[in-house]
Amino acid sequence: MRDVESCLCYLVCRAPKDPTTVRVFEVWESKEAHDDSLSLPAVRALVSEALPLLEERPSGESWDFVGGKGLS
């Protein structure tokens, strides 16, 4: 994701008390930028690699950032 400019943040986190629980947090310039990224070969490869490891399909929750440090 380092080369995808519209992806502002991409974090993979493991739960300290349950190493089988993993969360991915993504911050995109817009929903359209995220949707467009799904057609990129590198993103498609990453998704193809990750899907077999998942116990269930990601929920795809969306959040509205209202403040903080790190994003303008």
ZIUR-V234422 format. One record per residue. N is the residue number from 0. PSI is psi in whole degrees, 0 to 359 (NA if undefined). OMEGA is omega in degrees with one decimal (NA if undefined). D_FIRST is the distance of its C-alpha to the first C-alpha in whole Angstrom. Layout:
BEGIN
n: {N & N}
psi: {PSI & PSI}
omega: {OMEGA & OMEGA}
d_first: {D_FIRST & D_FIRST}
END
This chain:
BEGIN
n: {0 & 1 & 2 & 3 & 4 & 5 & 6 & 7 & 8 & 9 & 10 & 11 & 12 & 13 & 14 & 15 & 16 & 17 & 18 & 19 & 20 & 21 & 22 & 23 & 24 & 25 & 26 & 27 & 28 & 29 & 30 & 31 & 32 & 33 & 34 & 35 & 36 & 37 & 38 & 39 & 40 & 41 & 42 & 43 & 44 & 45 & 46 & 47 & 48 & 49 & 50 & 51 & 52 & 53 & 54 & 55 & 56 & 57 & 58 & 59 & 60 & 61 & 62 & 63 & 64 & 65 & 66 & 67 & 68 & 69 & 70 & 71}
psi: {350 & 329 & 359 & 100 & 328 & 352 & 109 & 334 & 138 & 109 & 133 & 123 & 142 & 139 & 127 & 330 & 353 & 89 & 352 & 352 & 122 & 139 & 144 & 126 & 128 & 140 & 124 & 157 & 324 & 167 & 322 & 322 & 319 & 311 & 317 & 326 & 334 & 348 & 354 & 135 & 320 & 321 & 318 & 321 & 318 & 315 & 316 & 325 & 324 & 323 & 317 & 341 & 347 & 139 & 327 & 161 & 140 & 146 & 332 & 39 & 147 & 146 & 148 & 114 & 133 & 354 & 176 & 192 & 140 & 338 & 141 & NA}
omega: {-178.7 & -176.4 & 179.8 & -172.8 & -178.0 & 174.7 & -175.4 & -178.0 & 178.2 & -176.3 & 174.0 & -175.3 & 176.7 & 178.5 & -176.3 & -178.6 & 178.7 & -175.7 & 176.9 & 177.8 & -178.2 & 174.7 & 174.9 & 177.5 & -179.9 & 173.9 & -176.2 & 176.3 & -179.6 & 175.8 & 179.5 & 178.5 & 177.1 & -179.9 & 179.5 & -177.7 & -177.3 & 176.7 & 179.8 & -179.3 & -178.6 & 179.3 & 177.8 & 178.3 & 178.8 & 178.9 & 179.6 & 178.8 & -175.0 & -173.3 & -179.8 & -179.2 & -173.8 & 175.8 & 177.6 & -179.1 & 179.7 & -177.7 & 178.6 & 178.6 & 175.9 & 179.5 & 173.4 & 179.2 & -178.3 & 178.1 & 178.6 & -178.3 & 172.5 & 179.0 & 178.9 & NA}
d_first: {0 & 4 & 5 & 5 & 8 & 9 & 7 & 9 & 9 & 7 & 10 & 12 & 15 & 18 & 22 & 24 & 27 & 25 & 23 & 23 & 21 & 17 & 16 & 12 & 12 & 10 & 11 & 11 & 13 & 15 & 16 & 16 & 13 & 11 & 14 & 13 & 10 & 11 & 13 & 11 & 11 & 8 & 7 & 11 & 11 & 9 & 11 & 14 & 14 & 14 & 16 & 19 & 19 & 19 & 23 & 22 & 20 & 18 & 20 & 17 & 19 & 19 & 20 & 21 & 21 & 24 & 24 & 22 & 21 & 17 & 17 & 19}
END
